[in-house]
Amino acid sequence: MATNDQTGDATNDEVIAAWSAAAAAHADDFDDEGDFTRRHLLNPAIFELLGDVAGRRILDAGCGQGYLCRLLARRGAHVTGAEPAAGWIAQAVAREATAPLGITYIQADLSTFADDSGGFDAVVANMVFMDIPDYVAAMRACIAALRPGGSFVFSLLHPCFEESGSAWASQGYVAVREYLSEYTTPQTSFGVFFHRPLSAYITLLLAEGCALRAMREPQLDPQLAREYGAERYTHVPGYVVIGADRITVDLPGNPLGMGERDDTE
């Protein structure tokens, strides 16, 4: 399937502005471990795929208000957070000022982000790419920021099962109506959701010189699901977490993805 760098009519600048404008109203949605979804589904899978982060240089790409940066730093990682939306990164910077953990924050659009620090040991993009028009450039930038052998972990709203979890209560299943096409859906709170088949992300990942290492579809604990009325997430995954490793080395005059396998790890 052909992959387009741009999906729909929304531009990166428009999407970033929408996210930034909503930051103040949604600041209380996150605590030290994020929101319910992140605490119970995404964080455990992300940290499993990252492994021991102590002493490693990690980029949190699309870090928002920085909750994951802080979790990583508390586990001993040397963390850089990159976030384009001014409203969100301002919250992250303010938190670092009052409770410093040695985190470096950069305001940057991932689709134009360039790192010249020598390569990160790992890059994490947590619930980011389905909110970005130019996801191809953003994923390429994340991979390019890795050292050879570095880990790339990213999570998505599961593109196979996107129907809201609230629909489960009335119908007892998740409906899939249009999967293979790429399209946009305006969000009720802010921003735009960009649907793409899972293959769009995996094909790009492989083409850019990464090896797929693991995939997790987090399942919510049944007791917790009953307590919060979230039974759908016990039976049908709402999220997918991908773990990969960069296996190519950039060569002079060679585009990323056309290098040679790195066997030094």
MORAGI-V792708 format. One record per pair of residues at least 6 apart in sequence whose C-alpha atoms are under 8 Angstrom apart, sorted by the first residue. I is the first residue (numbers start at 1). J is the second residue. If there is no record, write none. Layout:
BEGIN
((I:J) (I:J))
END
This chain:
BEGIN
((1:200) (3:200) (4:136) (5:133) (5:134) (5:135) (5:136) (5:137) (6:133) (6:134) (6:135) (7:133) (7:134) (7:182) (7:183) (7:184) (7:194) (8:133) (8:183) (8:184) (8:194) (10:133) (10:192) (11:133) (12:132) (12:133) (12:134) (15:131) (15:132) (15:133) (15:191) (15:192) (16:84) (16:85) (16:191) (17:85) (18:190) (18:191) (19:85) (19:87) (19:88) (19:190) (19:191) (20:85) (20:86) (20:87) (20:88) (21:87) (22:87) (22:189) (22:190) (23:87) (23:88) (24:87) (24:88) (27:65) (29:35) (30:67) (31:67) (32:67) (32:70) (32:71) (33:39) (33:43) (33:67) (33:68) (33:71) (34:67) (34:68) (40:220) (41:218) (41:219) (41:220) (42:155) (42:218) (42:239) (42:241) (45:216) (45:218) (45:241) (46:153) (46:154) (46:155) (46:241) (49:153) (49:214) (49:243) (50:122) (50:151) (50:153) (50:243) (53:72) (53:75) (53:76) (53:77) (54:75) (54:76) (54:77) (54:78) (55:76) (55:77) (55:78) (56:76) (56:77) (56:78) (56:120) (56:121) (56:122) (57:77) (57:78) (57:79) (57:80) (57:120) (57:121) (57:122) (58:77) (58:78) (58:79) (58:80) (58:120) (58:121) (58:122) (58:123) (58:124) (59:79) (59:80) (59:81) (59:82) (59:120) (59:122) (59:123) (59:124) (60:68) (60:69) (60:79) (60:80) (60:81) (60:82) (60:123) (60:124) (60:125) (60:126) (61:81) (61:82) (61:83) (61:110) (61:123) (61:124) (61:125) (61:126) (61:128) (61:142) (62:81) (62:82) (62:83) (62:84) (62:110) (62:125) (62:126) (62:128) (63:69) (63:81) (63:82) (63:83) (63:89) (63:125) (63:126) (64:83) (64:85) (64:88) (64:89) (64:92) (65:88) (65:89) (65:90) (65:91) (65:92) (66:81) (66:89) (66:91) (66:92) (67:92) (69:79) (69:80) (69:81) (69:103) (70:101) (70:103) (72:78) (72:79) (73:79) (73:101) (73:102) (73:103) (74:101) (78:102) (78:103) (79:102) (79:103) (79:104) (80:103) (80:104) (80:105) (80:106) (81:103) (81:104) (81:105) (81:106) (82:105) (82:106) (82:107) (82:108) (82:109) (82:110) (83:89) (83:105) (83:106) (83:107) (83:108) (83:109) (83:110) (84:107) (84:108) (84:109) (84:110) (85:107) (86:107) (89:105) (89:107) (92:105) (93:105) (96:102) (96:103) (110:137) (110:138) (110:139) (110:141) (110:142) (111:134) (111:135) (111:136) (111:137) (111:138) (111:139) (111:141) (112:137) (112:138) (112:141) (113:138) (113:141) (114:141) (114:144) (114:145) (115:144) (115:145) (116:145) (118:147) (119:144) (119:145) (119:146) (119:147) (120:145) (120:146) (120:147) (120:150) (121:146) (121:147) (121:149) (121:150) (121:151) (122:146) (122:150) (122:151) (122:152) (122:153) (123:142) (123:143) (123:145) (123:146) (123:150) (123:151) (123:152) (123:153) (124:152) (124:153) (124:154) (125:153) (125:154) (125:155) (126:153) (126:154) (126:155) (126:156) (127:154) (127:155) (127:156) (127:157) (128:154) (128:155) (128:156) (129:135) (129:138) (129:139) (129:156) (130:156) (130:157) (130:193) (130:194) (130:195) (130:196) (131:191) (131:192) (131:193) (131:194) (132:138) (132:194) (133:194) (136:204) (139:205) (140:208) (142:152) (143:152) (143:208) (143:210) (143:246) (144:256) (146:152) (146:246) (147:246) (148:246) (148:247) (148:248) (148:249) (148:262) (149:245) (149:246) (149:247) (149:248) (149:262) (149:265) (150:245) (150:246) (151:243) (151:244) (151:245) (151:246) (152:242) (152:243) (152:244) (152:245) (152:246) (153:241) (153:242) (153:243) (153:244) (154:241) (154:242) (154:243) (155:239) (155:240) (155:241) (155:242) (156:239) (156:240) (156:241) (157:238) (157:239) (157:240) (158:198) (158:237) (158:238) (158:239) (158:240) (159:179) (159:195) (159:196) (159:197) (159:198) (160:176) (160:179) (160:197) (160:198) (161:174) (161:175) (161:176) (161:236) (161:237) (161:238) (162:174) (162:176) (162:238) (163:174) (163:175) (163:176) (165:230) (165:232) (165:233) (165:238) (166:230) (167:173) (167:174) (168:174) (168:231) (168:232) (172:232) (173:232) (174:236) (179:196) (179:197) (180:196) (180:197) (181:195) (181:196) (181:197) (182:194) (182:195) (182:196) (182:197) (183:194) (183:195) (183:196) (184:192) (184:193) (184:194) (184:195) (185:192) (185:193) (185:194) (185:195) (186:192) (186:193) (187:193) (205:211) (205:212) (206:212) (207:257) (208:256) (208:257) (209:246) (209:247) (209:248) (209:256) (209:257) (209:258) (209:259) (210:244) (210:245) (210:246) (210:247) (210:248) (210:257) (211:244) (211:245) (211:246) (211:247) (212:242) (212:243) (212:244) (212:245) (213:242) (213:243) (213:244) (213:245) (214:242) (214:243) (214:244) (215:240) (215:241) (215:242) (215:243) (216:240) (216:241) (216:242) (217:237) (217:238) (217:239) (217:240) (217:241) (218:237) (218:238) (218:239) (218:240) (218:241) (219:233) (219:234) (219:235) (219:236) (219:237) (220:231) (220:233) (220:234) (221:234) (222:231) (222:234) (224:230) (225:231) (225:232) (225:233) (225:234) (247:260) (247:261) (247:262) (248:256) (248:257) (248:258) (248:259) (248:260) (248:261) (248:262) (249:256) (249:259) (249:260) (249:261) (249:262) (250:256) (250:257) (250:258) (250:259) (250:260) (251:259))
END
